[in-house]
C-alpha cells in the first residue's frame, strides 16, 4: 500500500489523467439510450394483441419487450454476431477483416460491427459512418457491456432495429409482416426478420424480393448445416412465401385501446381481457348489428365482468359501424337514459328497509301525481300485482307508486353508495320519473353496481355470513392489479344478502326473448337474473344480466340519440345478452343466504305475512327486515247466510244461522282492474234484501284522478269527442247519481261510466250513491 501511495505521489499528473479518463468512460454512456416515442400497445391477459396506437412520430415502435423469442434470437446471432456471448462489445477479428476488405476495394463493402455496436449506432441515429464514429461506437459498446447483460443488449437491439418503412422493432415487425406475435413465428419468418435490419429496404412489396429471399435462405441453410434445424424443417422453411405487404394491426378492442392510451400513452398494457371471449363477443355484436342497422339502429356497447375478481373480460365500446354513425365513440362510459334498469335497486332497497315482501301486492291502477301520469308499456292495468311480478314484468305504474311511498330521498340514500356518477343532481330534479328513465347513467357504472350486488351475495355465503366493506368498487382493467374489497364486517355495504337474493329470484323469472322461449324446461339452461330497460322515445335499449360468476351489460341505440321504432330492450339488447351468456361457462345459481332470511307464514293471495283470517297460508322465506311488515290487510271476516250467497246481520237473520267467512277483498279501484283478469276473484256478496245495511259501501274514481288536466279529443271530421268518466263501487248493482258543477247529468247502474262534454276550464265532478255516500274530484278542461 505504501508503495502504491508513493507511486501516486510521484506520478500525480498521470494519475489525474487516468482517473479523469475512467470518470469520462463511466459517464460517456447516456442513462437512457433511446428516447423515441413508442406506440401504445394493449394486450389481453394471455398476451394476445388487442390493438395498438401508433407512436407520436408516426412509427410503429412498440415499447421494449422483456423477452426475446428463442427462434429469432438464434437467427439474429447466426446472421449478425456469432461470437456475441464471447466478445467484450467488439470483435477485433471481424473489424480487421472488414478493414482489409474495405481498403482493398476502396469503399465500404463490409461492416465489422457487433450487435452491441449496432445498438449504440441505433441510439446515435444521424451520425456519419466514419472511422472516428466507429471508434466512438466501440468505446460506448464496451461501456454498454459493463452496464447491461448480454440478453438485455439483445432485447435493446430487437426493440429498436429498423424493419422497413415505419416499422421499428421485432414485435411491430412480427405483427405488420406476419400478423402474429413474435413468439409464434416459424423458423422461416424468424429468419426473414433477422436479416431485415441489415437491409430494411428489401421488405417493400414488389421490390428486391429475390435479394431478400436469398438472404433468408442463406441463413436457413446455415442453421441446417450447424444442426440447429433438421433437413425437413429447412425444406419446409425455404418453401414459405415472403410477406408481400404489411398487415393492419389487430383491432379486437379499438375503444379500449383509446381508453387505455389516455392514461398509459406509449406503454405496453396487459389488460384483464380474455382474447377468445373478446373475439366471440365481437362476432355476436357484428352479427346483430347487421340486422339492427336495417332499422337504422347503428350502435351497440357490451361489457362483461368477472364477479369474483371484478376484472373486465370483454369490452366492446361500439359496433363495427361507420364514421357517419359515430364509430369512434366509446359508449360504455357515456351517460344515457336509464329506462327501467334502476327498478331492481328500488325493489332491493324496499326489501332491505323492511317496507316490502317479495310477493306483496302493489297497486297497478291509473295513477297521476300532479301533471305526471305514468303508464305501463302495454297501457293496461292489473289492479293489484305481486311486487316480484311487477319487477319481472317491468310494470311502470307499480314502480312509480312504490317509489312515491318509499320516498325519493330514501331511495337516493341507497343509490349514492352504488357510485352511479351521472345521477348527480338533487332527487327533486328527477322526481318520480327517476325510476322510469328520468335520470342518466352509463354501462360501466350499471354493470359495476350489479356486480357489487352479486359479489355481496357471494361473499356473504362464502365467508361465514359477513360482508366486505368495499363491494361496489370500480371494475378492473389491468392484469397486474387486484381489487381490494376492504375489511370484513357484520354491517351490510348497501343491501343485505337476503334482499339481493330475493331480488335476483324475481329477476330470474323475467320472460326471455322469443328465441329463448321455454328455457326453464331444458337441463342445460342457465339461470340468469336479468333486467331490460327502454328509454322514453325509444332512444336507449338496455339489458343487464348476472349469474354467480359473470355480469353482462348491453346497450343498443344510436349514439346521436335518435329514437327508432322497435328499439326496445327485450327485442334488441336481450338477444345479444343471451348470446353472450351462451359462450360463457356455465355458472351455478346463487346460494341462499339463510342467515339473513327467515321462514314465516305468508298469505298466498296478498303476499303479506299471514293474518289470523287468511284462508290460504303458505310458509315462505323472507328477508329478516321484512319481519316488521304488517299482516295481510285484504282478508276480512264477513257474516254470510248458510248458503254463503248473501251477507246478513242480526237485523235479518238469527245469530245461530250466521256464518263467518274470510274473504279476500281489494279496494274498489284495484278490484275493478283485478277481477277481469282473475276469474276466481269474488266481490263482496250482496246484502240479503231484508237486511239493514250497517256498513257504508266504498266507491272511488277510476278516471279521472283528482286535479287532472284533460284535453277533449277530436275525430277525423273535427268533431269534439266526449270525456268518459269512470267510478268503481263495491256494490256494482248500486245506483249512482252524477253531477257536474252541482248540475245533475244522469244515473248509472252496473256499469258506472258517464260521458260528458264540458266547457273549457275547471269543473267539479260529484257522484252520490243511493245511500247518500258521496265522492268528488276537480278536473280542468284544456285546449
Secondary structure as UniProt FT lines:
FT   HELIX           2..10
FT   HELIX           12..27
FT   STRAND          40..43
FT   TURN            45..46
FT   STRAND          49..53
FT   TURN            56..57
FT   STRAND          60..61
FT   HELIX           70..80
FT   TURN            82..86
FT   HELIX           92..105
FT   HELIX           115..123
FT   TURN            124..126
FT   HELIX           131..147
FT   HELIX           150..160
FT   TURN            165..166
FT   STRAND          167..168
FT   HELIX           170..178
FT   HELIX           182..184
FT   HELIX           187..196
FT   TURN            197..198
FT   HELIX           200..203
FT   TURN            205..206
FT   HELIX           209..225
FT   TURN            226..227
FT   HELIX           231..238
FT   HELIX           254..263
FT   TURN            265..266
FT   STRAND          268..271
FT   HELIX           275..292
FT   HELIX           293..295
FT   STRAND          299..306
FT   TURN            307..309
FT   STRAND          311..316
FT   HELIX           323..325
FT   TURN            326..328
FT   TURN            332..333
FT   STRAND          336..337
FT   TURN            339..342
FT   HELIX           343..352
FT   TURN            353..354
FT   TURN            358..359
FT   STRAND          361..364
FT   TURN            370..371
FT   TURN            377..378
FT   STRAND          383..386
FT   HELIX           387..392
FT   TURN            393..394
FT   HELIX           396..406
FT   HELIX           408..415
FT   HELIX           416..418
FT   TURN            421..422
FT   HELIX           427..430
FT   HELIX           431..436
FT   STRAND          440..441
FT   HELIX           443..462
FT   TURN            463..464
FT   STRAND          467..468
FT   TURN            479..480
FT   STRAND          488..489
FT   HELIX           497..507
FT   TURN            508..509
FT   HELIX           514..516
FT   TURN            517..518
FT   HELIX           519..521
FT   TURN            523..524
FT   STRAND          529..534
FT   TURN            536..537
FT   STRAND          540..546
FT   STRAND          550..557
FT   TURN            559..560
FT   TURN            565..566
FT   HELIX           569..573
FT   HELIX           574..583
FT   HELIX           594..596
FT   STRAND          597..603
FT   TURN            604..606
FT   TURN            612..613
FT   STRAND          617..623
FT   HELIX           624..628
FT   STRAND          635..640
FT   TURN            642..643
FT   TURN            650..652
FT   HELIX           655..657
FT   STRAND          659..664
FT   HELIX           668..674
FT   HELIX           675..677
FT   TURN            679..680
FT   TURN            689..690
FT   STRAND          699..703
FT   TURN            706..707
FT   STRAND          708..711
FT   TURN            716..717
FT   STRAND          723..729
FT   TURN            732..733
FT   STRAND          735..740
FT   TURN            741..742
FT   STRAND          743..749
FT   STRAND          753..756
FT   STRAND          761..769
FT   TURN            770..771
FT   STRAND          774..782
//
